[in-house]
Amino acid sequence: MRLFRIYVDGALFYHPQLSKLAVTEAKVEEDAENIDSLTLSAPYNHPYLHSIKPMASVIICKKGNETVFEGRALDDGSDFYNTHTWTCESALSYLKDSQQPPYNYKGSLRGLFEYFITEHNKSVEERKRFTVGEVTVVDNNDYIAYSCSDYSMTMDAIREKLINTHGGYLRLRYTADGKVLDYLADFTEASLQKVEYGKNLTDVKITFDHTERVTALIPLGAKIKTTDEEGNEVETDERVTIEAANDGKNYVFDEDAVKEIGWIWATEVWDDVTLSSNLLRKAKARISELAKGITSMELTIVDESDTGADIADIHARQYVYCSSPPHGIDGRYLCIQRTRDYLNPSGNTITIGASGIRLTAISAKQNQNLSTLEQDILGQTEKIENIFGKVEDITTAKMYRTELVVEGTSIFRDKGQQSILRCRVLSWDKEITDTLLASAFCWHRKSGNAETDADWDGLHKGMKSVTISTEDVLDNASFYCEVTI
């Protein structure tokens, strides 16, 4: 079993087998879209209580040999029993410590990201520096032009000039050579664990947020440039619009959403888009997302790695296969947030983003049975000893596992896109895909049309990998592979 430990400035602060180094809380909040955090509490008699210096000490949490958190404490508080609690933020917050000087940049998107990190590294100490890793976010022209006449915080500069205009996520990796910072269009890592109703899923909360819904969008592109009397190219205050490519209209809208909730307007700016046709394409894709609102699912789970099973943890920034038929959950979803209580795993949760999820009709019919089962499971997870017994059953039932590997994008936004899906079969940590015949693999599609799905399934038997295109998806579809061993 991989033990969880905490180090402060290189010295051991917590070890589960040393009673003198006890803590009362160690909870990590992972967030794919923000900075990770750690809540750490220790009793009044902890021998190194005063060794944590807010904003100065480096706090590292390890599980086995893996670093699961590195950062600094923001504050130090105590309660009635003199238990001290620190709120900590991950090393990604170091990007808030530096300022970007005024700049005028022209070049590739990766080049701008590297420029920001280089300027950051120049002005901070060694422990706060990053190495640029993967950059998978792309610009259609592979050329951007940005300038700023004021000083700006590095984190703000990255968000305003890169993430807000081109999308994507920042991912911090802890390696033997230091901290590596990636800028990714999407995450590609898939969890080896599955979350399944009746096995390791103990609670479900589905949230539909309609407050951010938009039904009509006015898109604006780059500022239009012209030539002055002296022949110099100058930038005007006017921006590219979609009127030339959209029958004279400067907006796009979702007809079904307008009928449902009326006209709700918004404006978005794409500073890098110079053609009306490209701007129209981006606007159509964007309004289809804005019209749906935000749907998220919080799942309370039993993580097999907490019980000594030799399997990797579930983390934020991973795609996780989740299945709960009564809730209409079936597919591989991005884990947006992960709450990890290392002292009390029974309360661990993951939050997955699923904009297309809807409750199935069967959930109402099975409500009574579902409530009963949830109470039974929750009762079993109140004590950590019961979790060990529960996951022992899971371990027996999951001798073999499958992993779906996506080569390409997981969400199609434009026509003509395609991805390759590969099914890997593992017996715990050993892959056995090559030892199986292709006839053992049978791919399935779920699109809501049983007849066409059956035809698609029949054409995709006996394949270890399949190519999926927009023609296979139509409106919305999920895919999985069934393996007979």
N, C-alpha and C positions, 0 to 999 in steps of 0.2 A: 504494500500500500504506500502511495506517495504522500509523505507527511507535509503538512502545511506549516511553514515557519515565517517569522517576521524578523527582519534585521533593521536596525537603526544605525546609520553611519558605519555599516559593516559589522556591528556587534549584534549578537543574538538577543532579541527582545522577547520573543515568544517561541515556545516549543511545546507541543501537546503532551510530551512525556516528562516535562520538568515542571513540577508544581510551583516552584518559586517564580517561574517565568510565566505565570498565568495571565490571561487577558479575559475580559468579560464580553467583548464584542469585537468581531473582525468581519466586516461586511463590505464587499466590493460591488460597486454599481458600474457595470460596463455599458457604454452608450456609443453606438456606431456613429452617431451624428454630433457628439459632443465630447467633452473631456471626462474620462473615467474618474471615479472618486472612491475613497476608502473611509469608512467610519471605524475608528479604533478606540477601544476603551480598556482601561487597566485599573485594578484596585489600588487603594491607597498605599498598600504595603509592597507594591512592585519595586524591586531593588533599583530599576533604571527608569523610574517614573519621570525624572527631570532631565533625562538624556535627550528627549525629543525637543528640539528647538524649532518653533514655527518659522517657516520660510527658509530655514537654513539646513536642517537635517534631511538626509536622504533616507526615505523609508522604502524598503523593498520587501515584497511578499513573494514567497516561493512555494510551489507545490511540487515536491520532488526536486528535479533540476530545472524546472520551468519557472521563469519569472512571470507571475500573473499580475503584478502591480509594482510600479516604481513611481515615486513622486515625493511630495512634501506636505507637511502639515500647514494648514492655514490658521488654525486657532488652537487654544487649549482651555478647556472648561472643566468644572467639577460640579458634582451634585451634593445632596444632603449627606451621602455616605462617603464623600471625598473620592468617589470614583472619577478618574480623569478621562475625558473624551476628546479626541482630536478628529476634525474633519480634514481629510487630505485630498489633494488633486493630483492626477497623474502627471508624468513628465511632459505630456503634450502641452501643459500649461506654461512651460518655459517659453513658448512662442509669444506669451504676453509680456515677457520681460524686456524685449528688444524693440527698437524703433527702426522703421525703414526710412532712410533719407529720401528727399525728393528724387524722382527718377523719370526717365523718358525711355521706355522699353519698346523695342520692335524685334520680333523674332518668334520662335516656337513657344508653344504652351509649356513644354517641359523646361525650356530655358528660363521662363519667368519664374517658375517654381524653384528652380535651382538658384536663381538670382536672390529670391527672398531668403532662402535658407542660408546661402553664403553670407549675406549681410547680417543675418541673425547670428551666425557662428562667430563673426568678427567681434561682436560686442558683448559676448557672454563667456563665462568660464567653461572649462572643458566638460564638466558634467552636464551642462545644459545644451550641448551641441548635438546636431543630428547629421546623419548621412542620407542623401537622397537615394531612395530605392526605386521601386517600380512606379512608373507614371503611365497609366493606361487611359486616362482621359485624353481625348483628341479634339482638335479643332478641324473643321472641314477644310480650311485652307492651309492648315499648319502654319498660320502666321497671324499674330495678334499685335496690336499696338496700344499700349497703355502708358499713361503718364500721371504723375501726381506732384503737385508743387508744395505739398505740406509733408511733415513727418507723420507717420502712421504706425500703429502697433503692428507687429508682424502677423499676428493671428488675424487682425482685422483686414490687413492687406490681402492675405490669402483668401479669406472668405469673400471679400468684395470683388476682387479681380479674377478669381479662379472659381471657387465653389458656387457663388451666386450667379455667375454668368455661364459656366460650363458644366455645373453639377459635379457629382463625385463625392468621395469620402477621403478623409485622412485616416491612415492606419499606422500606428506606432508599433514597431517590432523591437524586442529586446534581444540582441545577439551578442556573441562573444566579443565582437569587435566594436560594440557600442550600440547606440540607439539609431534605428533606421526608420525613416519616415517615407511612407508610400502615399501617392495620390492616385486613387483608383476610381474608375468609372463604375465599377461594381465589384463586389466580393466574389471570389471563385472557390473559396474553401467550403467544403461540405462536411458536416458532422457525421461521424461514424455511428453515433447513437440516433435512435428514432424515438419520437414521443408518440405514444399510442394510448388510446382510450382503453381503460380496463387493465392496463399494465403499469406504466410509469407516469401516467397523467392523472393528477389528483384534483385539479380544479381548473375551470375555464371562465374567463371574463372577456366578453367581446364588447368593444366600444365602437360606436358609430358616431363620429364627430361631424355634424353638419354645419358647424359655425363657420368653417372655412370654405364652404362651397361657393363656386363662381359659375355662372351660366354664360356669360359673355366676356370676351377678352379683347382688348385693344393692344396689339403687339407693336412695339417700336424697335427698330434696328439701330445700326450705327449712325453717327452723325454724318450728314451729307457734306462732302468736301467740294470746294469750288476753287476757281483760279481768280486771283485779284488782278488789278490793273497792271501790276508789275510782273505778272506771270508766276506768282508764288501760289502754291496750293495752301488753302486755308480751310479751317473747319467751321461750318456754320452751326446755328442752333437748331436747325431742322434735322429730323431723323427719317430714316427709311421706313416706309409703311407698306401695307399689303394691298393697297387700293389697286395698283396696276395689275396684280395677279388675282384679284378677288372681286371682279366685276364692279369696281369702284367703291366697295365697302372697306372701311378701315378696321373692321372687327370680324371675329368669328364667334359662333355660339353653338351651344348644345341644345338642339330642338327639344329633345325629351325632357331635359332638365328645366328648360324654360316653361314648358307646359306644367311641370310638377310644382316648381317653387317660384316661377316668375323670373324677371330679369335682374340679375345681380352682376354688376360690372367690376372689372379690374383691369389694370394695365401692367404689362411687364416689358422690360427693356432687355434686348440682346445686343450688347455693344459691339459684338464681333460679326454680326450678320449684315452684309451689304447688298444682298439681292432680295427683291420682294418675294420671289418664289420660294427661296429658302426660309424666309421669315414666315411665310404662310404655312409651310410644312411644320415648322416648330410650333407655331401657334395652335394648329389643329391637334397636334399631339398633346400639347399642354392643356387645352381646354377639356379634353377627354378625361384628364386626371383631376382637374379642378372641379369638374361637375359632379364627380362621385363623392367628394369629401374624403375624410380620412378614416380608415378602419384599422384598428389594431386589436390584437388578441393577447391577453396576459394568461400564460399557462403556468400553473404550479406543478412542478415535476419532481420526480425522483431521479437524480443524476447518478448513473451507475458508478461513475468514477469516485463518488463519495464513500462507497462501501468497500473499496479495495479492488474492484474489478479492473483488470488491465485494459482500460479503454480511455481514450482522450476525453477531456471535459467538453461540455457544450459551452461555447462562448458567443458573445455578441460578435457581429461581423462574419458569422457563418450562416450557411443555408442548412436548415434543419428539416428533416421529413417529419411531418406531424399528421396524425390521423385520429379523428374523432367523429365517426359517422353521425351521431346525434346532433352535432353542432355544425355539420356541413364542412368540416375541416378535412381536407385530403390533398396533400401536395407538399412540395418543398418550399419553405418560406425563409426569408431573411430574418435572422434574429437581430432585432433592432436594439433591444436592451436586455441585460442579464443581471439579475440580483443574486449575488452569491454570498450566503452567510456560511462562513467556514466553521463556525462553532455550532450552528443549528441548521443542518441542511434541509430539514423538513419544510422550511419556508422558502426554499429557492424558487425563483420564478424566471421565466423568459417572456419577453414581449416580442411578438412577430408582427410585421407589417403585412397586411393582406387586403389590398384595396378592393379586390373582387369577391370577397367572402360574403356569403349570405347564409342565414340560418335555414336549414332544410325543414320541410313540413313534418318530417318524422320526429323532429325534436319536441314538438308539442305533444305528440302521441306518447312519446317515451318519457315525458317529463317526470312522472311519478317514479318510474324505475330509475331514471338518471339521478334524481335527488337521493334515493335510497342508497344507490351505489356510491355516490359522492360522499355521503355521510360515513359509509363503511370505510372508504379509503382514507378519508381525513382522520377518522379515529385511529387507523393503523399508523398514520404518520406523525402522531403527536409526540411519539418518543422515538429517538434515533435507533433504539434497539429493534423496533419493529420495521424500520426501513431496511436494516440489514437482512432481515428474513424475507422481506418482499422482493428485494433485488436479487436474492439468491434464486428465487423462482424465475425471475426474469433472465438471469444468466443461463439457467438450464434451458429455457425456451428459446434462447437466442444463440444457439451454437453457431449458426451461420448468419451472416449479415450481407446485405447488398448496399452498394454505394453508387449513386448516380453521379457521373462526372459530366459536366456541361462544358463543351468547347465552343465558346461563342457567348452570345447574350442570352440571359434567362427570360427577358421580357422583350418581345418584338414591338417596336413602335412604328416601323416603316415597312412598306412592301418590299419584297425581294430579300429580306433578311433570312438567314438560316443558321442553325447550330447543329452540332453533332452531340448526341447523347450516348454515353458509354456506360454499361453496367458492369461494375466490379463486384465480385463475390469474395467474401473474406470469411475465414474461420478464425474469429478473433483478430489477431494482428497479422495473420498469414493470408496473403491473397491466393486464391485457388481458381481464378477465372480461367487461366490457360488450361487447367486440367479438365474442364467441363466441355462437353460437345455443344456446338452452336444450337442444336435442336432443343437444348434445355432452356433456352431463353425465349420468352414470349412477351412482346411489348403491348401495352394497352394505352388507349387514349380515353379521356373523359372530357367531353365537350357539352354534355347535356342532350345530345342526339344519339340515342342508343343504337339506331339502325346504322348510321354512318360510322359510329365508333366501332361497331362489330366488323364492318367491312375493313376499316383501317387496321384493326387488330389482326385480321386474317392475312393481311399483306405484310405483316411485320413479325412473323414467327421465324424462329431459327436464326436470329441475328444477335450478336453481342453488342452491336452499336447501330444506331439509326440516325439518319439526317432529317431534322425537323425544319420546315420552312413555314413562311406565313400562310401558305396554302393549307397546311395541316392544322393551323390554329383557328382560322376563321375569326370568331369573336373572342372566345376565351377557352382555353383547354389546358389540361394537365396530363402528364405522361408518367408512366412507371413501368418497370420491367418485372415480370414474374419468372422466377427461376425454379425449375424442378430438379432436385438433387436426389 
